[in-house]
Amino acid sequence: MQSILEQLSVRREEARLGGGKTRIDSQHSRGKLTARERLELLLDIDSFEEFDMFIKHRSTDFGMDKSHIPGDGVVTGWGTINGRKVFVYAQDFTVYGGSLSETHAKKICKIQEMALKNNAPIIGLSDSGGARIQEGVAALAGYSDVFQNNILASGVIPQISVIMGPSAGGAVYSPALTDFIFMVRDSSYMFLTGPDVLKTVTNEVVTAEELGGAKTHTSKSSVADGAYDNDMEAIAEIRRLFDFLPLNNREGTPSRPFFDCSDRIEDSLDTLVPENPNLPYDMRELIEKVADESDFFEIQADFAKNILCGFVRIEGQTIGVVANQPTVLAGCLDSDASRKAARFVRFCDCFEIPVLTFVDVPGFLPGLSQEYGGVIKHGAKLLYAYGEATVPKVTVITRKAFGGAYCVMASKHLRGDINYAWPTAQIAVMGAKGAVEVLHRQDLKNEDKTAQHIADYEETFLSPFRAAERGYIDDVIQPHNTRRRISRAFALLKDKKISNPWKKHGNLPL
């Protein structure tokens, strides 16, 4: 019996060593942790239960029959984050460069299926050179199996991908199918075709960082939702995000103790909106002053900065926040902002996370590039997302809400549950100056008449009381009372239940 136990210990130690000390040292020299070190930081102490530690590949071509490393380049299992169950896999770059083989894929699929059966989120830590070329179509089949599970899990359990090294070719599609993607600056990249192929096929010369680095995907392509300076910071932030998310689409949002007064008064909000309607202010300040302990986890902070998306807590409950940002493009909606917010709202609706919307939007951004880029269809995505959502929706209009952008931003007409406005709110088809130029074109040469027309229009049409008189605004509230009113609104809506007409699925304007 003793010899069998010793043999087990030896086998376990061999598996834990992965590609060996030399390759582990090489990983460390690049400023990267190993797969097991990453999981140790991600999960609660001593909570990790590993599966399939001893699996080996079955390939015999190209000399692979002479090389067998236990685990086959990926560490899989489950554990807890702050006591809550989660399934994980971490690709091990020290073993065959983390390349995906048939058995490597089977390990990931097994964990995906276990996560679905047990209604718990899955987090994947990617660090892979792509498909294992020595296995040919078997590796491609493995990728396809992983993709299919990603699709089946979508909207059922949260899926988070963290790119902590290379992710190239077909490998990028699994993260792309998940809910959130995060990257590590200067050590992770994602692309379908690498720099060498680009140079050969298109004669474009570009570095891996420029082609698919963290800056590219967080600020230009919108593929990634955030980037961090190193492995440890990335993992710490994933743990923080995980605490905001429900375990599945039926459980409801997690609740945690809070140490903030629900009826806290914020007098500074009374002067947040400048008297000059053309001056900007930072909407992030409002979000943080409304949130429990000012804690705001922002999503895609570096992309489409004219709209803010992220998670806060109100009375300990997770709330998704969407807010126009007047400091960027005056808070206008454009194609990128619409896509960003639409995807976020749909995620919240999938997992029963209530949505809070702060509105200060002068309209959709005009221009040839926007029209040619399909702003109509992209704007419709946000419209569709809000109109489809059945979760509690609370909206606060702080200043401008003009034209179609008013309709799109969680208006009462898109089944907004409780819609508030500050006294500074202006709700109309367009701003006063533009409206006067249309309605009183004959008086434009007379400055006094034009000024009077603008003043009359502002008093008659821009006042929030005009919308309140028609019931489109439920109340005009004092800015300093915003946290209290929002807290009570979500408390009221806690047991809200509505459903959409039965359908296989809608035809979202993709």
DAGIQUI-V491951 format. One record per helix or strand of 2 or more residues. SS is the DSSP state (A for helix, B for strand). FROM is the first residue (numbers start at 0). TO is the last residue. If there is no record, write none. Layout:
# DAGIQUI-V491951
SS_FROM_TO ; SS_FROM_TO
This chain:
# DAGIQUI-V491951
A_1_15 ; A_20_28 ; A_34_41 ; B_48_50 ; A_60_65 ; B_73_80 ; B_83_90 ; A_95_97 ; A_101_116 ; B_120_125 ; A_132_134 ; A_136_152 ; B_158_162 ; B_165_167 ; A_168_175 ; B_179_183 ; B_188_190 ; A_194_200 ; A_207_211 ; A_213_218 ; B_225_227 ; A_230_243 ; A_266_270 ; A_282_289 ; A_291_293 ; B_296_298 ; B_306_313 ; B_316_323 ; A_328_330 ; A_334_349 ; B_354_360 ; A_367_371 ; A_374_387 ; B_392_401 ; A_402_407 ; A_411_413 ; B_417_421 ; B_425_427 ; A_431_438 ; A_440_442 ; A_446_461 ; A_463_468 ; B_474_476 ; A_478_494
